[in-house]
Each structure stands twice: as C-alpha cells, then as structure tokens.
C-alpha cells in the first residue's frame, strides 16, 4: 500500500515529538527529504527546472524508494529531453511502485498527445457515449459572460448540434456576484435552444486542473466513456493533457476561430512548461509536504 506524503509527514512529526522526550531517535534525513521535495516543487513552479531536478537527485540519493520524487524526476527529465535520466527514473519507479509508474507513463503520454494536438474549429463526429465538455472563463461583474467565453460556448453549441445525442458538460466555478461560470454557461446554452436536461453543470472547479478532475467524475456519473473538450485555441493543449491525466479518453479538441492561426504550430519547449506543471497537479503529486 502506498503511504501518502501527508501521512509520512504526520508519522515523522510524531516520532520527532517522541524523540524530544529521549525515548526514540528519528532518522536525520526525514526532514531533509521533505525540504528537498518542497524546494524542487518551488523551483519547478518558478521555472528553474535544473535546480528542481538537482533537488530531486539529492532526495532520491537519500531515499531511493520515494515514489513521488521518482515520478517527478521522470516527468521533468522528459521536459528536459534527458532520456537517460527518464529511463533511469522509470526503471527505479517500476521497481518501487508499479502503480505509480503506470500513472506516470500516462502523464508522459498525455503531455505528448497534448503537445501534438491541433486546435480544430470543426465539430467532431461523435455519438451518445461521448460528452461535450466546455471549460469556463472568468465572468464580468453581475455574472456577465466575457467575449472569450461566449466564443467557447458558440463552438460548444455547434458541436452539440453536430452530435445531437451527446450530453454537454459546462465546467467552472469562480462565482461573481453569486453566479458561477457553469451556471451562466448553462443559461446561455439553454437560451440557444439546447434542452436543459441535456446540459450538466459542474460549478465547483476553480482551475483547469479541477475542470478536468471534477468533469471526469461527472462524465462517469452520466455514463459517458469519452469526451470532446471545447475551449480557446491558446488553452486547448493544456486542457487536453489535464483531461487525459484525470482519466478521460479525449476524442476531440474543438476550439473557436479566435487567434487560431497563431496556435497551430507546436508549442516551444518553454511554452510547454505550463502543460507539464498542470499535468503533475492533475496527477495529484504533492505540491509540498
């Protein structure tokens, strides 16, 4: 059974408290590995990937069985195009925690699929087992839809017309004046003629990561086995990666025409950082311990 980083910390803290009474000792490296993990995650968030990977190497040297550190090392080694380090991390992870290794492989494949995704304004041809998921965008005062969100909804509506038996999921929380993004999106789509019982609301998500996690569960609850993701062209690749990591089989990536030409080339390595960061968070690797 894999012990979460949270429980590792609680156990280490408990032993530390006992150690103060002189009853038991605590391995000196326990707190050090926590510090290294937290430092690595801060470096990745701040864009210093080399420093983050150096922290992980030191951590793994002290604790070769730390599955989360090995997973992070594999993911950021792929980002750095360090294939020997990637292979080494995955071999170690497979020996330590095969389940975590399988999940990490899914993350790596999801990122590759997302990077290769082309923004597509044409509706996908899908059936009733495929949900149409449109991602929210911040509302204006009074819960008014911003133009970018209206664009997303217009293309989701076109996708819904092209796939008349597919359920539609609107996802987004971040309420403004008591109105969540998904609630405003629901009313827009119903106002355009979609039956209310066809549109399902997920109004708790506060980020793309949560869009993916919460909508994936909702899709399962309503019996959908795959999804077409609908969002803006400059957001589609990150969304696709997050949904795949969350466990959704993505069969289409529909976007509006807004600035689509500039988003057709594959993203540069620096521009892929956001995809990598989001994917690790969707995989629910601890951001700190």
Phi and psi in degrees as a GROMACS rama.xvg file:
@    title "Ramachandran Plot"
@    xaxis  label "Phi"
@    yaxis  label "Psi"
@TYPE xy
-81.2258  127.307  UNK-2
-91.4521  126.992  UNK-3
-66.753  156.356  UNK-4
-60.2765  -33.6921  UNK-5
-61.2163  -46.6468  UNK-6
-70.6136  -34.4943  UNK-7
-56.862  -42.9058  UNK-8
-65.6188  -42.5017  UNK-9
-62.2184  -43.1741  UNK-10
-63.1377  -45.4676  UNK-11
-61.2524  -38.3611  UNK-12
-65.907  -39.4493  UNK-13
-63.7806  -44.0959  UNK-14
-63.4634  -36.9823  UNK-15
-63.5727  -40.1109  UNK-16
-63.5505  -41.4932  UNK-17
-66.0069  -37.1363  UNK-18
-60.5918  -31.3724  UNK-19
-63.2168  -24.5803  UNK-20
-87.5297  -3.64862  UNK-21
84.8933  10.7376  UNK-22
-87.0513  -29.3111  UNK-23
-152.586  152.008  UNK-24
-96.0886  160.083  UNK-25
-118.481  134.077  UNK-26
-54.3838  129.993  UNK-27
-63.0287  -26.0897  UNK-28
-83.6529  -6.32159  UNK-29
-60.8039  -52.1037  UNK-30
-68.6275  -33.6262  UNK-31
-62.1028  -40.417  UNK-32
-69.4829  -34.9249  UNK-33
-60.3318  -46.4078  UNK-34
-61.2301  -41.1983  UNK-35
-65.8714  -41.1342  UNK-36
-62.2803  -47.6425  UNK-37
-63.4057  -39.7595  UNK-38
-63.9455  -42.0297  UNK-39
-60.3138  -46.1157  UNK-40
-64.5319  -37.1114  UNK-41
-63.9673  -41.4474  UNK-42
-63.3373  -42.4811  UNK-43
-63.4124  -42.529  UNK-44
-63.0239  -36.6208  UNK-45
-88.3248  -1.40034  UNK-46
92.4419  5.73597  UNK-47
-99.3177  78.1078  UNK-48
-70.0709  -34.0643  UNK-49
-62.7727  -42.6338  UNK-50
-67.1906  -37.6099  UNK-51
-63.298  -42.6799  UNK-52
-68.7002  -34.2729  UNK-53
-63.8857  -41.5495  UNK-54
-60.8318  -42.1123  UNK-55
-66.2475  -36.8483  UNK-56
-62.3283  -41.7384  UNK-57
-65.6285  -40.7713  UNK-58
-62.1116  -47.8981  UNK-59
-66.095  -32.1722  UNK-60
-62.051  -36.4631  UNK-61
-81.8185  -32.7882  UNK-62
-138.507  84.8768  UNK-63
-63.5225  -13.8074  UNK-64
-99.8548  11.8016  UNK-65
-77.3766  100.333  UNK-66
-66.8979  -39.0179  UNK-67
-65.0888  -40.2452  UNK-68
-65.1585  -40.5868  UNK-69
-64.5211  -39.2755  UNK-70
-63.4854  -47.5549  UNK-71
-60.4684  -41.4218  UNK-72
-62.3083  -40.0989  UNK-73
-64.1307  -46.3753  UNK-74
-63.7887  -46.0932  UNK-75
-78.3792  -18.937  UNK-76
-70.1207  -37.0533  UNK-77
-63.216  -43.3378  UNK-78
-57.8403  -40.9058  UNK-79
-80.1623  -1.40066  UNK-80
59.5215  32.9902  UNK-81
-96.0612  84.4599  UNK-82
-65.87  -39.7301  UNK-83
-59.7795  -42.2434  UNK-84
-66.5089  -37.2333  UNK-85
-61.3574  -48.5414  UNK-86
-62.6501  -41.5844  UNK-87
-64.8439  -44.8208  UNK-88
-61.6376  -42.9341  UNK-89
-69.2884  -37.106  UNK-90
-63.2498  -45.337  UNK-91
-63.0544  -42.7959  UNK-92
-65.6642  -39.8096  UNK-93
-59.9215  -35.8629  UNK-94
-73.7264  -34.6088  UNK-95
-84.4328  -45.356  UNK-96
-151.832  89.4732  UNK-97
-58.7992  -33.8113  UNK-98
-65.2236  -44.2388  UNK-99
-64.8145  -35.9275  UNK-100
-63.5073  -42.2746  UNK-101
-64.0189  -41.4126  UNK-102
-64.3365  -38.7419  UNK-103
-65.6049  -40.1425  UNK-104
-60.601  -39.4673  UNK-105
-63.2108  -39.2329  UNK-106
-61.727  -47.4737  UNK-107
-61.4452  -41.8027  UNK-108
-68.1315  -37.0862  UNK-109
-64.1286  -42.0384  UNK-110
-63.7277  -44.167  UNK-111
-61.353  -42.5919  UNK-112
-63.8479  -40.3585  UNK-113
-66.715  -43.6747  UNK-114
-60.2272  -34.9034  UNK-115
-84.9078  -1.12526  UNK-116
-73.6139  135.91  UNK-117
-103.797  129.806  UNK-118
-56.8905  131.996  UNK-119
-133.147  115.796  UNK-120
-80.9362  -8.23428  UNK-121
-86.3902  133.865  UNK-122
-62.5245  143.779  UNK-123
-80.8743  150.909  UNK-124
-95.222  102.558  UNK-125
-134.313  163.299  UNK-126
-107.348  -167.973  UNK-127
-68.6001  -16.078  UNK-128
-84.248  -3.44396  UNK-129
-106.909  122.417  UNK-130
-85.2027  153.605  UNK-131
-107.101  114.983  UNK-132
-112.084  119.069  UNK-133
-111.348  128.801  UNK-134
-89.6349  142.539  UNK-135
-75.9924  176.183  UNK-136
-153.313  148.382  UNK-137
-51.5326  135.623  UNK-138
-87.318  158.88  UNK-139
-84.2481  167.685  UNK-140
-52.5309  141.497  UNK-141
84.2302  4.76394  UNK-142
75.1254  24.2967  UNK-143
-79.7689  139.186  UNK-144
-71.9835  133.83  UNK-145
-75.4419  156.479  UNK-146
-55.3057  -37.4223  UNK-147
-63.5609  -37.8411  UNK-148
-71.9349  -35.9158  UNK-149
-60.8636  -39.9876  UNK-150
-60.3111  -45.7251  UNK-151
-59.2755  -44.7665  UNK-152
-66.7989  -36.5557  UNK-153
-62.8556  -41.1881  UNK-154
-74.205  -31.7186  UNK-155
-64.9228  -39.0135  UNK-156
-62.8295  -43.7282  UNK-157
-61.5749  -41.8926  UNK-158
-62.5941  -38.6841  UNK-159
-67.2758  -37.2064  UNK-160
-67.2899  -38.8529  UNK-161
-71.5777  -21.8394  UNK-162
-128.254  74.5828  UNK-163
-66.402  -12.5312  UNK-164
-106.346  2.2322  UNK-165
-84.3371  136.242  UNK-166
-70.4129  153.17  UNK-167
-116.237  130.478  UNK-168
-114.33  126.535  UNK-169
-106.15  130.425  UNK-170
-130.409  129.434  UNK-171
158.971  131.113  UNK-172
-101.014  -110.449  UNK-173
45.4782  60.4766  UNK-174
-64.7464  144.174  UNK-175
-122.303  123.133  UNK-176
52.2693  40.3467  UNK-177
81.5045  3.67901  UNK-178
-114.509  120.216  UNK-179
-81.2036  155.726  UNK-180
-53.9803  -48.6696  UNK-181
-63.8116  -35.1988  UNK-182
-65.7893  -42.7461  UNK-183
-65.3671  -37.6494  UNK-184
-65.7547  -41.4142  UNK-185
-56.2759  -49.0495  UNK-186
-64.8939  -34.8925  UNK-187
-65.2831  -47.0722  UNK-188
-65.9853  -41.1153  UNK-189
-65.5745  -36.3536  UNK-190
-64.4239  -22.7345  UNK-191
-91.8348  6.52872  UNK-192
107.337  -1.62199  UNK-193
-74.143  137.327  UNK-194
-62.071  135.904  UNK-195
-56.7436  -33.9198  UNK-196
-77.2876  -0.325046  UNK-197
-95.6695  -16.0858  UNK-198
-106.77  122.705  UNK-199
-108.556  136.166  UNK-200
-103.726  128.038  UNK-201
-120.519  101.276  UNK-202
-116.477  31.0472  UNK-203
-112.571  -20.1373  UNK-204
-65.8264  136.175  UNK-205
-115.164  7.19996  UNK-206
-159.928  170.733  UNK-207
-63.572  -37.7333  UNK-208
-58.0452  -47.1434  UNK-209
-71.4942  -34.4808  UNK-210
-50.4007  -47.9701  UNK-211
-69.2713  -47.0486  UNK-212
-65.4456  -47.486  UNK-213
-73.1394  -38.4578  UNK-214
-70.6008  -33.9431  UNK-215
-59.9472  -43.0551  UNK-216
-65.5529  -41.045  UNK-217
-64.2288  -41.5984  UNK-218
-58.4129  -42.6753  UNK-219
-63.562  -41.8438  UNK-220
-61.7302  -33.2845  UNK-221
-95.7686  4.40899  UNK-222
87.7215  12.5925  UNK-223
-82.3011  138.8  UNK-224
-107.435  -3.37052  UNK-225
-158.235  176.062  UNK-226
-151.209  150.595  UNK-227
-101.571  123.192  UNK-228
-93.6182  131.492  UNK-229
-121.616  121.697  UNK-230
-160.703  -168.784  UNK-231
-76.5509  155.413  UNK-232
-56.8083  -38.5241  UNK-233
-79.5932  2.40885  UNK-234
-119.975  -11.4678  UNK-235
-66.2176  -39.4771  UNK-236
-68.1964  -41.7588  UNK-237
-63.8381  -41.5848  UNK-238
-64.2705  -43.1386  UNK-239
-60.2944  -45.7799  UNK-240
-59.0195  -46.5934  UNK-241
-63.5572  -41.7551  UNK-242
-67.4287  -39.1819  UNK-243
-64.9996  -44.7366  UNK-244
-61.619  -37.0592  UNK-245
-68.9867  -17.6255  UNK-246
113.664  8.70979  UNK-247
-89.4983  134.669  UNK-248
-84.5673  108.173  UNK-249
-88.0982  120.507  UNK-250
-112.418  -1.35418  UNK-251
-162.346  150.528  UNK-252
-135.237  95.7663  UNK-253
-101.051  134.934  UNK-254
-135.383  165.865  UNK-255
-76.6351  176.323  UNK-256
-85.8759  -4.6356  UNK-257
-62.9011  111.187  UNK-258
57.0292  30.7748  UNK-259
-68.5041  -32.2971  UNK-260
-61.0554  -40.6818  UNK-261
-68.9039  -16.87  UNK-262
-101.086  1.98085  UNK-263
-71.8637  -40.1478  UNK-264
-64.5985  148.506  UNK-265
-59.0358  144.327  UNK-266
-67.0252  144.977  UNK-267
-65.9823  165.51  UNK-268
-56.6017  -48.0316  UNK-269
-59.3249  -35.1531  UNK-270
-76.002  -8.60019  UNK-271
-85.6842  -10.1674  UNK-272
-56.7416  -42.1599  UNK-273
-61.945  -35.3422  UNK-274
-64.8453  -45.2343  UNK-275
-63.1743  -45.9528  UNK-276
-60.2689  -48.046  UNK-277
-62.5197  -39.6657  UNK-278
-63.3971  -41.0593  UNK-279
-66.001  -34.6201  UNK-280
-71.672  -39.2405  UNK-281
-65.1799  -34.6595  UNK-282
-69.0011  -11.6585  UNK-283
65.4496  36.1882  UNK-284
-70.1965  138.086  UNK-285
-58.9404  131.815  UNK-286
-79.3529  -21.0162  UNK-287
-161.196  160.056  UNK-288
